[in-house]
Structures are given as structure tokens and as C-alpha cells.
Amino acid sequence: MKLPLYLFLAMLSMPLYALNLEPVDIPDGLPDHIVGDIGAAVYSSNMHIGTEGTQSLVLPYAFFDYKRFFARIDEVGIKTFKMGYGYFEVIGKIDLNTYKVKSPINGSSLNRSDPIPLGFGTYQETPIGGFFANAYHDFGKSKGALYEFLYFAELETYKNVVVYPEVGIERQSSQYANYYYGISPGESNQTGYSAYTAPATSNLIAGFMVEIPVVDNWYVNLYGRRKWLGNGINNSPVMNRSFQDNIFAALAYRFK
């Protein structure tokens, strides 16, 4: 259970060692104008919970910096003090997944309020790739904790098409996991599912984003991610797969 905390502390201490690396051309300043991508995207997810299938939404797409404010697809926040290749950040996570459990046994539904994760973290854009280390408290119904440690590489391929492979790990506290994947005795009677208490769980993540130039400063971004669920979630009777998928396709204009 202490693994996410160790990873987070290691990430915070990383800049001390990074000082010994060779200088690279990575901007340290805070831009006085928007720098990054803004557009629109179709987001799709399949949580594999109950009878719910793929869900799709058309929403704005943003990955940009403006002074100390930033938006990174599903995160928004404020940069505070400089730390290594990045900043110590106050972050809010935007969760686009709908936690609605519809029983295949009798059709009854259980609605879970969307999480409201707020916390602290850092994004380190290093010479060997980008590292994200974030710790959140859910101010929604679960009152639990969520931790994530992610790494993105950058690979330029044919005709300036860039691929960003992603690997990472997510840790959900027992309160967080149990609210979204547990079944109380009362809910068991209502839905026909067996009662279940979900423990704290670690989930593995892998994915990639492909950035395709279109014309001038316009780009198409394609993203896919799979999350392999730990036993604490995977053993829940509401789950019908051992993984969850998220994808999106975005058209964005790049401000420089």
C-alpha cells in the first residue's frame, strides 16, 4: 500500500539528481500567452461495469500553458514553485467516466457520483521523456485517495508524425475503490449482485498518443489507453472484464 507514496517521493527527489545531467533545450519560463493545443475531441470509454457499454462524448480538447495555469487533457491546475524540470503543482483531475452500475440480473441501476479528485503533483519534462506523479483526494462521495505515476516517451516517425508511448501505475485507496466497485448488502438485495467490499488496489496502465500534422498549425491527435485492474477491483461482481479502455480523437490548433 506504500508503493504509490514511495513513487511520489522518488519523483519529488528526482530533480536533485537531474541537476547533474547535461543542459538541454527545455524552456523553464512561464509563458505570458497561450502555448499549446486547443480544439475539440470525441472521447470514448468502456468501463466494463454491469451492462454499460461504450460511452462517447464530444467535448473541448486542451493541452496548453498560460502563465501558471495549465490544462492537460484531463487535468487542470496551477504551477507553484520551480522544481527540477518542472514545477510543484496544485491539480484537479477531470474524470470523464460515468460510474453507473446496471445489473444484468434484474435491470436495477446503481448510480455512483463522479469523483472530484483534487491534489498535488509534478510534471517533469526531462531529456528522456515526461514523468507525471500526482496524489489526489476525492472530494466526491468516496472521500478516498488516488495516486498515479505515469511516463511518456516521444518518438518522431515518418513525415513529422510523433508517437508518445505511455506506461504507468495507478493506486486507489480502499475507500475510493470500494465506493465505485463495492456492493453493500442493501445494494446486493436491490440488484442481485453478491455483496462485495473492494480493498485498496493497484492498476497498471499502458497506452499511446499519435500526433499527426494536418496543415499549418493544425494537428490530429489520436489516443488510446488500457488500464488492467488489480484483483481488488477485478474480483468485484459488477465487473465483466479485467480491464478498462479510453480513447479519443482530437483536432487541435497549436498556439506557439
DRENPA-3360 file (N, C-alpha, C; in nm, 2 decimals, always signed):
BEGIN
1 = MKLPLYLF = +0.08/-0.12/+0.00/+0.00/+0.00/+0.00/+0.09/+0.13/+0.00 ~ +0.22/+0.11/+0.04/+0.30/+0.23/+0.05/+0.37/+0.26/-0.09 ~ +0.35/+0.17/-0.19/+0.42/+0.18/-0.31/+0.40/+0.32/-0.38 ~ +0.27/+0.36/-0.39/+0.25/+0.49/-0.46/+0.31/+0.61/-0.38 ~ +0.32/+0.60/-0.25/+0.39/+0.71/-0.17/+0.53/+0.71/-0.20 ~ +0.60/+0.59/-0.21/+0.74/+0.58/-0.24/+0.77/+0.64/-0.38 ~ +0.68/+0.60/-0.48/+0.70/+0.65/-0.61/+0.69/+0.81/-0.62 ~ +0.59/+0.86/-0.54/+0.57/+1.00/-0.54/+0.69/+1.07/-0.48;
9 = LAMLSMPL = +0.74/+1.02/-0.36/+0.85/+1.08/-0.30/+0.98/+1.07/-0.39 ~ +0.99/+0.96/-0.46/+1.10/+0.95/-0.55/+1.10/+1.05/-0.66 ~ +0.98/+1.08/-0.71/+0.96/+1.17/-0.82/+1.00/+1.31/-0.77 ~ +0.96/+1.34/-0.64/+0.99/+1.48/-0.59/+1.14/+1.49/-0.57 ~ +1.21/+1.39/-0.54/+1.35/+1.40/-0.51/+1.43/+1.39/-0.64 ~ +1.37/+1.35/-0.75/+1.44/+1.33/-0.88/+1.51/+1.46/-0.93 ~ +1.46/+1.58/-0.91/+1.53/+1.70/-0.96/+1.67/+1.71/-0.90 ~ +1.69/+1.66/-0.77/+1.82/+1.68/-0.71/+1.93/+1.61/-0.79;
17 = YALNLEPV = +1.89/+1.49/-0.85/+1.99/+1.42/-0.93/+1.99/+1.47/-1.07 ~ +1.88/+1.53/-1.12/+1.87/+1.58/-1.25/+1.97/+1.70/-1.27 ~ +2.01/+1.76/-1.17/+2.10/+1.88/-1.18/+2.23/+1.84/-1.24 ~ +2.27/+1.71/-1.23/+2.40/+1.66/-1.28/+2.39/+1.63/-1.43 ~ +2.27/+1.63/-1.49/+2.26/+1.60/-1.63/+2.31/+1.71/-1.72 ~ +2.34/+1.68/-1.85/+2.38/+1.78/-1.94/+2.26/+1.88/-1.97 ~ +2.29/+2.01/-1.99/+2.18/+2.10/-2.03/+2.11/+2.06/-2.16 ~ +1.98/+2.08/-2.16/+1.90/+2.06/-2.28/+1.81/+2.18/-2.30;
25 = DIPDGLPD = +1.76/+2.18/-2.43/+1.68/+2.30/-2.47/+1.54/+2.27/-2.43 ~ +1.51/+2.29/-2.30/+1.37/+2.27/-2.24/+1.34/+2.41/-2.18 ~ +1.23/+2.48/-2.22/+1.20/+2.61/-2.17/+1.16/+2.60/-2.02 ~ +1.21/+2.69/-1.94/+1.18/+2.69/-1.80/+1.08/+2.81/-1.76 ~ +1.06/+2.90/-1.85/+0.98/+3.02/-1.82/+0.84/+2.99/-1.82 ~ +0.76/+3.08/-1.77/+0.61/+3.08/-1.77/+0.57/+3.17/-1.88 ~ +0.50/+3.12/-1.98/+0.46/+3.20/-2.10/+0.35/+3.30/-2.06 ~ +0.36/+3.42/-2.12/+0.26/+3.53/-2.10/+0.15/+3.52/-2.20;
33 = HIVGDIGA = +0.14/+3.41/-2.28/+0.04/+3.39/-2.37/+0.01/+3.24/-2.38 ~ -0.10/+3.20/-2.44/-0.13/+3.05/-2.45/-0.03/+2.98/-2.54 ~ +0.03/+2.88/-2.49/+0.12/+2.79/-2.56/+0.07/+2.65/-2.56 ~ +0.04/+2.59/-2.67/-0.01/+2.45/-2.67/-0.13/+2.44/-2.76 ~ -0.20/+2.33/-2.74/-0.31/+2.29/-2.83/-0.45/+2.31/-2.77 ~ -0.54/+2.36/-2.85/-0.68/+2.38/-2.82/-0.77/+2.34/-2.93 ~ -0.87/+2.26/-2.91/-0.95/+2.21/-3.01/-1.07/+2.14/-2.96 ~ -1.12/+2.04/-3.03/-1.23/+1.96/-2.99/-1.20/+1.81/-3.02;
41 = AVYSSNMH = -1.27/+1.72/-2.94/-1.24/+1.58/-2.95/-1.36/+1.50/-2.92 ~ -1.36/+1.37/-2.97/-1.46/+1.27/-2.94/-1.39/+1.18/-2.84 ~ -1.44/+1.17/-2.72/-1.39/+1.08/-2.61/-1.48/+0.96/-2.60 ~ -1.42/+0.84/-2.59/-1.49/+0.72/-2.57/-1.43/+0.64/-2.46 ~ -1.51/+0.57/-2.38/-1.46/+0.49/-2.28/-1.55/+0.37/-2.26 ~ -1.49/+0.26/-2.21/-1.57/+0.14/-2.18/-1.52/+0.09/-2.04 ~ -1.60/+0.11/-1.94/-1.56/+0.08/-1.80/-1.58/-0.07/-1.77 ~ -1.66/-0.14/-1.86/-1.69/-0.28/-1.83/-1.76/-0.30/-1.70;
49 = IGTEGTQS = -1.85/-0.21/-1.66/-1.92/-0.22/-1.53/-2.07/-0.26/-1.56 ~ -2.11/-0.37/-1.51/-2.25/-0.41/-1.53/-2.28/-0.43/-1.68 ~ -2.39/-0.38/-1.72/-2.43/-0.39/-1.86/-2.39/-0.27/-1.94 ~ -2.33/-0.17/-1.88/-2.30/-0.05/-1.95/-2.19/-0.08/-2.06 ~ -2.21/-0.03/-2.18/-2.12/-0.05/-2.29/-2.03/+0.08/-2.31 ~ -1.99/+0.10/-2.43/-1.91/+0.21/-2.47/-1.99/+0.34/-2.46 ~ -1.92/+0.44/-2.40/-1.98/+0.58/-2.38/-1.90/+0.68/-2.46 ~ -1.96/+0.77/-2.53/-1.89/+0.86/-2.61/-1.94/+1.00/-2.59;
57 = LVLPYAFF = -1.85/+1.10/-2.58/-1.88/+1.24/-2.56/-1.80/+1.33/-2.66 ~ -1.86/+1.44/-2.70/-1.79/+1.54/-2.78/-1.77/+1.66/-2.69 ~ -1.64/+1.69/-2.66/-1.60/+1.79/-2.57/-1.48/+1.87/-2.62 ~ -1.45/+1.98/-2.55/-1.33/+2.05/-2.59/-1.20/+1.97/-2.56 ~ -1.10/+2.00/-2.63/-0.97/+1.94/-2.61/-0.87/+2.05/-2.58 ~ -0.78/+2.03/-2.48/-0.69/+2.13/-2.44/-0.56/+2.07/-2.38 ~ -0.45/+2.11/-2.43/-0.32/+2.08/-2.37/-0.23/+2.20/-2.39 ~ -0.24/+2.29/-2.29/-0.17/+2.42/-2.31/-0.12/+2.48/-2.17;
65 = DYKRFFAR = -0.03/+2.58/-2.18/+0.01/+2.65/-2.06/-0.02/+2.80/-2.08 ~ -0.06/+2.87/-1.98/-0.08/+3.01/-1.98/-0.04/+3.07/-1.84 ~ +0.07/+3.13/-1.84/+0.13/+3.18/-1.72/+0.14/+3.06/-1.62 ~ +0.08/+3.06/-1.50/+0.10/+2.95/-1.41/-0.02/+2.85/-1.43 ~ -0.12/+2.88/-1.51/-0.23/+2.79/-1.53/-0.19/+2.69/-1.64 ~ -0.24/+2.56/-1.63/-0.22/+2.47/-1.73/-0.34/+2.38/-1.75 ~ -0.36/+2.32/-1.87/-0.46/+2.22/-1.89/-0.40/+2.11/-1.97 ~ -0.42/+1.98/-1.92/-0.36/+1.87/-1.99/-0.46/+1.76/-2.01;
73 = IDEVGIKT = -0.55/+1.78/-2.11/-0.65/+1.68/-2.15/-0.75/+1.66/-2.03 ~ -0.71/+1.58/-1.93/-0.80/+1.55/-1.82/-0.75/+1.61/-1.69 ~ -0.66/+1.71/-1.69/-0.61/+1.77/-1.57/-0.61/+1.93/-1.59 ~ -0.63/+2.00/-1.49/-0.61/+2.14/-1.49/-0.55/+2.18/-1.35 ~ -0.47/+2.29/-1.35/-0.40/+2.32/-1.23/-0.32/+2.45/-1.24 ~ -0.25/+2.47/-1.13/-0.16/+2.59/-1.12/-0.02/+2.54/-1.08 ~ +0.08/+2.60/-1.15/+0.22/+2.57/-1.11/+0.26/+2.66/-1.00 ~ +0.33/+2.61/-0.90/+0.37/+2.69/-0.79/+0.52/+2.72/-0.80;
81 = FKMGYGYF = +0.61/+2.65/-0.72/+0.75/+2.68/-0.72/+0.82/+2.59/-0.82 ~ +0.93/+2.63/-0.87/+1.01/+2.56/-0.97/+1.07/+2.44/-0.90 ~ +1.07/+2.32/-0.97/+1.13/+2.20/-0.91/+1.19/+2.12/-1.02 ~ +1.32/+2.11/-1.04/+1.38/+2.03/-1.14/+1.34/+2.08/-1.28 ~ +1.29/+1.99/-1.36/+1.25/+2.02/-1.50/+1.10/+2.06/-1.50 ~ +1.04/+2.08/-1.39/+0.90/+2.12/-1.39/+0.87/+2.21/-1.27 ~ +0.75/+2.19/-1.21/+0.70/+2.27/-1.10/+0.62/+2.18/-1.00 ~ +0.61/+2.22/-0.88/+0.52/+2.16/-0.79/+0.38/+2.22/-0.82;
89 = EVIGKIDL = +0.29/+2.13/-0.84/+0.16/+2.18/-0.90/+0.04/+2.14/-0.80 ~ -0.06/+2.23/-0.81/-0.19/+2.21/-0.75/-0.28/+2.16/-0.86 ~ -0.34/+2.04/-0.85/-0.40/+1.98/-0.97/-0.55/+1.94/-0.93 ~ -0.63/+1.95/-1.03/-0.76/+1.89/-1.03/-0.78/+1.80/-1.15 ~ -0.83/+1.68/-1.13/-0.84/+1.58/-1.24/-0.99/+1.58/-1.29 ~ -1.01/+1.58/-1.42/-1.14/+1.58/-1.48/-1.17/+1.43/-1.52 ~ -1.26/+1.37/-1.45/-1.29/+1.23/-1.48/-1.41/+1.22/-1.57 ~ -1.39/+1.17/-1.69/-1.50/+1.17/-1.79/-1.57/+1.03/-1.79;
97 = NTYKVKSP = -1.54/+0.95/-1.70/-1.60/+0.81/-1.69/-1.73/+0.82/-1.60 ~ -1.83/+0.76/-1.65/-1.96/+0.75/-1.58/-1.97/+0.62/-1.50 ~ -1.98/+0.63/-1.37/-1.99/+0.51/-1.29/-2.14/+0.48/-1.26 ~ -2.20/+0.41/-1.36/-2.33/+0.37/-1.35/-2.34/+0.22/-1.36 ~ -2.38/+0.15/-1.25/-2.39/+0.01/-1.25/-2.53/-0.04/-1.28 ~ -2.55/-0.10/-1.39/-2.68/-0.16/-1.43/-2.67/-0.31/-1.42 ~ -2.75/-0.37/-1.34/-2.74/-0.52/-1.32/-2.80/-0.60/-1.43 ~ -2.72/-0.70/-1.48/-2.78/-0.78/-1.59/-2.87/-0.89/-1.53;
105 = INGSSLNR = -2.88/-0.89/-1.40/-2.97/-0.99/-1.33/-3.12/-0.95/-1.33 ~ -3.14/-0.82/-1.29/-3.28/-0.77/-1.28/-3.30/-0.63/-1.34 ~ -3.19/-0.58/-1.40/-3.20/-0.45/-1.46/-3.19/-0.33/-1.37 ~ -3.18/-0.35/-1.24/-3.17/-0.23/-1.15/-3.04/-0.16/-1.17 ~ -3.04/-0.03/-1.14/-2.92/+0.05/-1.16/-2.88/+0.11/-1.03 ~ -2.75/+0.12/-1.01/-2.69/+0.20/-0.90/-2.60/+0.31/-0.96 ~ -2.63/+0.43/-0.92/-2.56/+0.55/-0.97/-2.45/+0.59/-0.87 ~ -2.33/+0.60/-0.92/-2.22/+0.65/-0.84/-2.19/+0.79/-0.89;
113 = SDPIPLGF = -2.17/+0.88/-0.79/-2.14/+1.02/-0.83/-1.99/+1.02/-0.88 ~ -1.97/+1.11/-0.99/-1.84/+1.12/-1.04/-1.74/+1.17/-0.94 ~ -1.62/+1.12/-0.94/-1.52/+1.16/-0.85/-1.48/+1.31/-0.87 ~ -1.43/+1.37/-0.76/-1.38/+1.51/-0.77/-1.24/+1.51/-0.71 ~ -1.14/+1.46/-0.79/-1.00/+1.44/-0.74/-0.93/+1.58/-0.74 ~ -0.88/+1.62/-0.63/-0.80/+1.74/-0.61/-0.68/+1.71/-0.53 ~ -0.56/+1.76/-0.57/-0.44/+1.72/-0.50/-0.32/+1.80/-0.55 ~ -0.20/+1.73/-0.54/-0.07/+1.79/-0.57/+0.00/+1.69/-0.66;
121 = GTYQETPI = +0.10/+1.75/-0.73/+0.18/+1.67/-0.81/+0.29/+1.74/-0.89 ~ +0.35/+1.68/-0.98/+0.45/+1.74/-1.06/+0.46/+1.68/-1.20 ~ +0.49/+1.76/-1.30/+0.52/+1.71/-1.44/+0.66/+1.74/-1.47 ~ +0.75/+1.64/-1.49/+0.89/+1.66/-1.52/+0.92/+1.63/-1.66 ~ +0.94/+1.73/-1.74/+0.97/+1.71/-1.89/+1.12/+1.70/-1.90 ~ +1.18/+1.58/-1.89/+1.32/+1.56/-1.89/+1.37/+1.52/-2.03 ~ +1.51/+1.51/-2.04/+1.56/+1.46/-2.17/+1.52/+1.32/-2.21 ~ +1.48/+1.24/-2.12/+1.44/+1.10/-2.15/+1.29/+1.08/-2.15;
129 = GGFFANAY = +1.21/+1.19/-2.15/+1.07/+1.18/-2.15/+1.00/+1.25/-2.04 ~ +0.87/+1.24/-2.04/+0.79/+1.32/-1.94/+0.74/+1.22/-1.83 ~ +0.75/+1.27/-1.70/+0.71/+1.20/-1.59/+0.60/+1.27/-1.51 ~ +0.49/+1.21/-1.48/+0.38/+1.26/-1.40/+0.37/+1.19/-1.27 ~ +0.37/+1.26/-1.16/+0.35/+1.20/-1.03/+0.25/+1.28/-0.95 ~ +0.13/+1.23/-0.93/+0.02/+1.30/-0.87/-0.05/+1.22/-0.76 ~ -0.09/+1.30/-0.66/-0.16/+1.24/-0.54/-0.29/+1.32/-0.52 ~ -0.41/+1.26/-0.52/-0.54/+1.32/-0.52/-0.62/+1.27/-0.39;
137 = HDFGKSKG = -0.70/+1.36/-0.34/-0.81/+1.33/-0.25/-0.94/+1.35/-0.33 ~ -1.03/+1.25/-0.32/-1.16/+1.26/-0.38/-1.25/+1.33/-0.29 ~ -1.29/+1.46/-0.33/-1.38/+1.54/-0.25/-1.53/+1.50/-0.29 ~ -1.54/+1.40/-0.37/-1.68/+1.35/-0.40/-1.72/+1.25/-0.29 ~ -1.81/+1.16/-0.33/-1.87/+1.07/-0.23/-1.78/+0.97/-0.17 ~ -1.67/+0.93/-0.24/-1.59/+0.82/-0.19/-1.50/+0.87/-0.07 ~ -1.45/+1.00/-0.08/-1.36/+1.05/+0.02/-1.23/+0.97/+0.03 ~ -1.20/+0.90/-0.08/-1.08/+0.82/-0.08/-0.96/+0.89/-0.15;
145 = ALYEFLYF = -0.85/+0.82/-0.17/-0.73/+0.87/-0.23/-0.70/+0.80/-0.36 ~ -0.64/+0.88/-0.45/-0.60/+0.83/-0.58/-0.46/+0.88/-0.61 ~ -0.37/+0.78/-0.65/-0.23/+0.81/-0.68/-0.20/+0.77/-0.82 ~ -0.12/+0.84/-0.89/-0.08/+0.79/-1.02/+0.07/+0.83/-1.05 ~ +0.14/+0.75/-1.12/+0.27/+0.77/-1.17/+0.28/+0.73/-1.31 ~ +0.30/+0.82/-1.41/+0.30/+0.80/-1.55/+0.43/+0.84/-1.62 ~ +0.46/+0.77/-1.72/+0.58/+0.81/-1.80/+0.54/+0.81/-1.95 ~ +0.58/+0.92/-2.02/+0.56/+0.93/-2.17/+0.69/+0.95/-2.23;
153 = AELETYKN = +0.72/+0.87/-2.34/+0.83/+0.89/-2.42/+0.79/+0.97/-2.55 ~ +0.88/+1.01/-2.63/+0.85/+1.08/-2.75/+0.93/+1.02/-2.87 ~ +0.86/+0.97/-2.97/+0.93/+0.91/-3.09/+0.88/+0.98/-3.21 ~ +0.97/+1.05/-3.28/+0.93/+1.11/-3.41/+0.95/+1.00/-3.52 ~ +0.85/+0.99/-3.61/+0.85/+0.89/-3.71/+0.84/+0.96/-3.85 ~ +0.77/+0.89/-3.94/+0.76/+0.94/-4.08/+0.68/+1.07/-4.09 ~ +0.74/+1.16/-4.17/+0.68/+1.29/-4.20/+0.63/+1.37/-4.08 ~ +0.71/+1.38/-3.98/+0.68/+1.45/-3.86/+0.57/+1.40/-3.77;
161 = VVVYPEVG = +0.53/+1.28/-3.80/+0.43/+1.21/-3.71/+0.50/+1.17/-3.58 ~ +0.45/+1.21/-3.47/+0.51/+1.18/-3.34/+0.42/+1.09/-3.26 ~ +0.49/+0.98/-3.21/+0.42/+0.88/-3.12/+0.47/+0.90/-2.98 ~ +0.37/+0.90/-2.88/+0.40/+0.92/-2.74/+0.36/+0.79/-2.67 ~ +0.45/+0.69/-2.65/+0.41/+0.57/-2.57/+0.39/+0.61/-2.42 ~ +0.30/+0.54/-2.36/+0.27/+0.57/-2.21/+0.27/+0.44/-2.13 ~ +0.33/+0.45/-2.02/+0.32/+0.34/-1.92/+0.30/+0.40/-1.78 ~ +0.24/+0.33/-1.69/+0.22/+0.39/-1.56/+0.15/+0.29/-1.46;
169 = IERQSSQY = +0.13/+0.34/-1.34/+0.06/+0.27/-1.24/-0.03/+0.36/-1.16 ~ -0.15/+0.31/-1.13/-0.25/+0.39/-1.05/-0.28/+0.31/-0.92 ~ -0.30/+0.38/-0.82/-0.33/+0.32/-0.69/-0.46/+0.39/-0.64 ~ -0.56/+0.31/-0.61/-0.69/+0.35/-0.55/-0.69/+0.30/-0.40 ~ -0.72/+0.39/-0.31/-0.74/+0.35/-0.17/-0.86/+0.27/-0.16 ~ -0.87/+0.20/-0.04/-0.99/+0.11/-0.01/-1.12/+0.19/-0.02 ~ -1.12/+0.32/+0.03/-1.24/+0.40/+0.03/-1.28/+0.43/-0.12 ~ -1.18/+0.47/-0.20/-1.21/+0.50/-0.34/-1.26/+0.38/-0.41;
177 = ANYYYGIS = -1.18/+0.27/-0.41/-1.22/+0.15/-0.48/-1.35/+0.09/-0.44 ~ -1.38/+0.09/-0.31/-1.50/+0.03/-0.26/-1.62/+0.12/-0.30 ~ -1.61/+0.25/-0.30/-1.73/+0.33/-0.34/-1.77/+0.30/-0.48 ~ -1.67/+0.28/-0.57/-1.71/+0.27/-0.71/-1.73/+0.12/-0.76 ~ -1.67/+0.03/-0.68/-1.67/-0.11/-0.73/-1.73/-0.21/-0.62 ~ -1.75/-0.16/-0.50/-1.81/-0.24/-0.40/-1.96/-0.25/-0.40 ~ -2.02/-0.35/-0.34/-2.16/-0.37/-0.33/-2.20/-0.39/-0.19 ~ -2.28/-0.30/-0.13/-2.33/-0.32/+0.01/-2.43/-0.42/+0.02;
185 = PGESNQTG = -2.46/-0.47/+0.14/-2.57/-0.57/+0.15/-2.71/-0.52/+0.09 ~ -2.74/-0.39/+0.12/-2.86/-0.34/+0.07/-2.86/-0.33/-0.09 ~ -2.75/-0.29/-0.15/-2.74/-0.29/-0.29/-2.74/-0.43/-0.35 ~ -2.69/-0.53/-0.27/-2.70/-0.67/-0.32/-2.84/-0.71/-0.33 ~ -2.92/-0.68/-0.23/-3.07/-0.71/-0.24/-3.14/-0.65/-0.35 ~ -3.09/-0.52/-0.38/-3.16/-0.44/-0.49/-3.12/-0.49/-0.63 ~ -3.00/-0.53/-0.65/-2.95/-0.57/-0.78/-2.94/-0.72/-0.81 ~ -2.92/-0.80/-0.70/-2.90/-0.94/-0.72/-2.75/-0.97/-0.73;
193 = YSAYTAPA = -2.66/-0.87/-0.73/-2.52/-0.90/-0.72/-2.49/-0.95/-0.58 ~ -2.38/-1.02/-0.57/-2.33/-1.06/-0.43/-2.27/-0.94/-0.37 ~ -2.28/-0.93/-0.24/-2.22/-0.82/-0.16/-2.07/-0.83/-0.18 ~ -2.00/-0.72/-0.18/-1.85/-0.72/-0.20/-1.79/-0.59/-0.15 ~ -1.68/-0.60/-0.08/-1.61/-0.49/-0.03/-1.47/-0.49/-0.10 ~ -1.45/-0.38/-0.18/-1.33/-0.37/-0.25/-1.21/-0.32/-0.17 ~ -1.10/-0.38/-0.17/-0.98/-0.33/-0.09/-0.90/-0.23/-0.18 ~ -0.80/-0.17/-0.12/-0.71/-0.08/-0.20/-0.65/-0.16/-0.31;
201 = TSNLIAGF = -0.63/-0.10/-0.42/-0.59/-0.18/-0.54/-0.50/-0.09/-0.63 ~ -0.40/-0.16/-0.69/-0.31/-0.10/-0.79/-0.35/-0.15/-0.93 ~ -0.35/-0.06/-1.02/-0.38/-0.09/-1.16/-0.27/-0.04/-1.25 ~ -0.24/-0.13/-1.35/-0.13/-0.10/-1.45/-0.19/-0.03/-1.57 ~ -0.12/+0.06/-1.63/-0.17/+0.14/-1.74/-0.07/+0.14/-1.86 ~ -0.12/+0.13/-1.98/-0.03/+0.14/-2.10/-0.12/+0.20/-2.21 ~ -0.05/+0.28/-2.29/-0.12/+0.35/-2.40/-0.03/+0.42/-2.49 ~ -0.08/+0.50/-2.58/+0.00/+0.58/-2.67/-0.09/+0.69/-2.73;
209 = MVEIPVVD = -0.02/+0.80/-2.77/-0.08/+0.90/-2.85/-0.01/+0.92/-2.98 ~ -0.08/+0.94/-3.09/-0.02/+0.97/-3.22/-0.05/+1.12/-3.26 ~ +0.05/+1.20/-3.28/+0.03/+1.34/-3.33/+0.06/+1.35/-3.47 ~ -0.05/+1.39/-3.55/-0.03/+1.39/-3.70/-0.05/+1.53/-3.75 ~ +0.05/+1.59/-3.81/+0.03/+1.73/-3.87/-0.06/+1.73/-3.98 ~ -0.15/+1.83/-3.99/-0.25/+1.84/-4.10/-0.21/+1.95/-4.19 ~ -0.22/+2.07/-4.15/-0.18/+2.19/-4.23/-0.15/+2.30/-4.13 ~ -0.05/+2.38/-4.17/-0.01/+2.49/-4.08/+0.01/+2.45/-3.94;
217 = NWYVNLYG = -0.07/+2.51/-3.85/-0.06/+2.47/-3.71/-0.17/+2.38/-3.66 ~ -0.23/+2.31/-3.75/-0.34/+2.22/-3.71/-0.29/+2.07/-3.70 ~ -0.34/+2.00/-3.60/-0.29/+1.87/-3.57/-0.41/+1.78/-3.54 ~ -0.40/+1.65/-3.58/-0.49/+1.55/-3.53/-0.42/+1.46/-3.43 ~ -0.48/+1.45/-3.31/-0.42/+1.36/-3.20/-0.51/+1.24/-3.18 ~ -0.45/+1.12/-3.19/-0.53/+1.00/-3.16/-0.47/+0.94/-3.04 ~ -0.55/+0.89/-2.94/-0.50/+0.84/-2.82/-0.58/+0.72/-2.78 ~ -0.51/+0.62/-2.72/-0.57/+0.50/-2.67/-0.50/+0.45/-2.54;
225 = RRKWLGNG = -0.58/+0.41/-2.44/-0.52/+0.37/-2.32/-0.60/+0.25/-2.26 ~ -0.52/+0.15/-2.21/-0.59/+0.04/-2.14/-0.54/+0.03/-2.00 ~ -0.63/+0.02/-1.91/-0.60/+0.00/-1.76/-0.63/-0.14/-1.72 ~ -0.53/-0.22/-1.68/-0.55/-0.35/-1.63/-0.58/-0.34/-1.48 ~ -0.69/-0.39/-1.44/-0.74/-0.37/-1.30/-0.68/-0.48/-1.21 ~ -0.64/-0.43/-1.09/-0.59/-0.52/-0.98/-0.70/-0.61/-0.93 ~ -0.67/-0.71/-0.86/-0.77/-0.81/-0.81/-0.87/-0.75/-0.72 ~ -0.84/-0.64/-0.65/-0.94/-0.58/-0.56/-1.06/-0.53/-0.64;
233 = INNSPVMN = -1.03/-0.48/-0.76/-1.14/-0.43/-0.84/-1.19/-0.54/-0.93 ~ -1.10/-0.62/-0.99/-1.14/-0.72/-1.09/-1.23/-0.83/-1.03 ~ -1.21/-0.85/-0.90/-1.30/-0.95/-0.83/-1.44/-0.90/-0.80 ~ -1.46/-0.78/-0.82/-1.59/-0.72/-0.79/-1.70/-0.78/-0.88 ~ -1.82/-0.82/-0.83/-1.92/-0.88/-0.92/-1.97/-0.78/-1.02 ~ -1.95/-0.65/-1.01/-2.00/-0.56/-1.11/-1.91/-0.56/-1.23 ~ -1.79/-0.61/-1.23/-1.70/-0.61/-1.34/-1.72/-0.72/-1.44 ~ -1.73/-0.69/-1.57/-1.74/-0.80/-1.66/-1.62/-0.82/-1.75;
241 = RSFQDNIF = -1.51/-0.74/-1.73/-1.38/-0.75/-1.79/-1.27/-0.72/-1.69 ~ -1.15/-0.76/-1.71/-1.04/-0.73/-1.62/-0.97/-0.60/-1.66 ~ -1.02/-0.52/-1.75/-0.96/-0.40/-1.80/-1.06/-0.30/-1.83 ~ -1.01/-0.17/-1.85/-1.10/-0.06/-1.89/-1.02/+0.01/-2.00 ~ -1.10/+0.07/-2.10/-1.04/+0.13/-2.21/-1.08/+0.28/-2.23 ~ -0.99/+0.36/-2.27/-1.02/+0.50/-2.30/-0.96/+0.54/-2.43 ~ -1.03/+0.60/-2.52/-0.97/+0.65/-2.65/-1.03/+0.79/-2.68 ~ -0.96/+0.87/-2.76/-1.01/+0.99/-2.81/-0.95/+1.02/-2.95;
249 = AALAYRFK = -1.02/+1.10/-3.02/-0.96/+1.16/-3.15/-0.99/+1.31/-3.14 ~ -0.88/+1.39/-3.16/-0.90/+1.53/-3.15/-0.84/+1.61/-3.27 ~ -0.90/+1.72/-3.30/-0.85/+1.81/-3.40/-0.82/+1.94/-3.32 ~ -0.69/+1.99/-3.32/-0.65/+2.10/-3.24/-0.56/+2.19/-3.32 ~ -0.57/+2.32/-3.27/-0.48/+2.42/-3.33/-0.37/+2.45/-3.22 ~ -0.25/+2.46/-3.27/-0.13/+2.48/-3.18/-0.09/+2.62/-3.18 ~ -0.10/+2.68/-3.06/-0.06/+2.82/-3.03/+0.09/+2.81/-2.99 ~ +0.17/+2.90/-3.05/+0.31/+2.90/-3.02/+0.36/+3.03/-2.96;
% end
